[in-house]
């Protein structure tokens, strides 16, 4: 049923596009006033406006019905999952960490920097004051 509905939907989509492209715009009445009105005699004396508007309405209704049908069939699809061969992972709960003893300082760790002191060196006292 679904492949048939998809084929009908695609055919109606192409037909709807063609019907809309065949319709004339609102500016063609102005062209008919300047002598181009005789080119619309393919669909009869009234032109293509009534036939194409009815065909557009019919194609739009069929398009909406096939769209709703495909959406309904897609949402209510019953079948096997693509994940049927995979196993469900087993969840393991983590144990709480045991309290660790305080880390002792070893000689391998980097030495702590000494705090900076403000002692004047003989070179800094010899600098001349700025003017």
N, C-alpha and C positions, 0 to 999 in steps of 0.2 A: 504493500500500500504506500509506503513512504517513497520508494523510487518513482512510482507513478505520479505522486503528488509533486515531487521535485521536478520531473520532466514538464508537467503542466505549468508549474510556477515559472520555470525558465522560459518556456514558450510565451507565456503571458507577459513576462518582463520585456522580452524582445519586441512583442507586438505593441505593448504600451509605449515603448520608446519610439518605435516607428510612427505610431499614430500621432503622438505629440509632435514629432518633427515634421509631419505632413501638414499640420494645421498652420494656417496663415496667422500672422500677427494682426494687431489692431491697426497698423499703419497701411494695410493693403487697400483700404477704402480710398485713401488719398491717392494711391497709384492708379486706381480705377478711374478716378476723376480726370486724370491726365491721359487716358487712352489705353491703359493696360488692363482693362476689365474683361476682355474677351478670352484671356488665358485660363480662366477658371471654369471652363465648360466640361471638364472631365467627369465630374460628379452630377451634372445636371445644371439647370438654369439657376438654381438657388446657390450653387457652389457647394463646396465640401463642408461648410460649417455645420450643418445639421447632421449629416452622416458621421463626420469625424467626431463631433461632440458626443453623439450617442455611442459610438465605438469606444471612445475614451472612457465614458462612464461605465460601460460594460466591462472593459478590460481592468479598470481600477477596482471594481467590485470583485471580480475573479481574483485579482492580485491580492486583495485584502483577505479574502476567504482562504486562499492557499497559504498565505503568510500565517494566519491564525491556526490553520490546520497543522502546518509544519512546527509551529511553536508548541502546540499542544502535544503533538507526537514526540517531540524532542524532550519535553519535560516529564512525560509519563512513560518513558522508555524503560522497559524491564528487560534485563539481560545480565549477562555475566560481566563482572568487573575486569578491567585490564590488569588489576592487581591480584588476581586470583592465585597466581603461583608464588607470590611473596609471602613470607611468614611474618606474623605480627611480632615486632621486637618486644623482648621481655624487659620490663622496667625494673631496675634495681635501685633500691633506696640507699642513699649514701649514709654511712655510719658517721655519727658525730666525731669530730676530731678529738683526740686525747690531748690533754694539756701538755704542752711541751715545756721542758725546763728552760730557764733563761739562757740565752746564748752567752757563752763566755768569750771574752776577747782573746783572740789568738795573735800570735806574732805575724801571721800571714795577712791580717787585715791592714788596711791603710792607716797610717798614724793620723791622729786628729790634729788639725791645724792649731797652732798656738794663737792666742788672742793677740791682736795688734796693740802695741804700746806706742805712746807718743813721746818718744825720746828724741832729742835733737842730736844730730850727728854734727861733727865739726864742719862738714861741708855745708850743711844747711844754715849754720850760724854765720858763715862768711858771705852769704848772698846779700847783695845790696838792696835796700828797700826801694820800692817802686815810687817814682815821682808822679 
